[in-house]
Amino acid sequence: MKLRIKDLREDHDLTQKQIANVLMCDQSLYSKYERGEREIPLSLLIVLADFYKTSLDYLTCRTNNPKILK
């Protein structure tokens, strides 16, 4: 599954280490999530969606609209 987590991180000028801290995981594990070598758990995707103020659909490329629909 393609994710937008790397693009969002770079758009916000954040390092992998900073996002790993948000997710409370090691930078090396987060790097594997970005490269698609490990599947990121839904619970962490929810944390990222909240952190970036976007939707899970946007993170998982189900939509190109980064806004949260109400």
Secondary structure as UniProt FT lines:
FT   HELIX           5..11
FT   TURN            12..13
FT   HELIX           16..23
FT   HELIX           27..35
FT   HELIX           42..52
FT   HELIX           56..59
FT   TURN            60..61
//
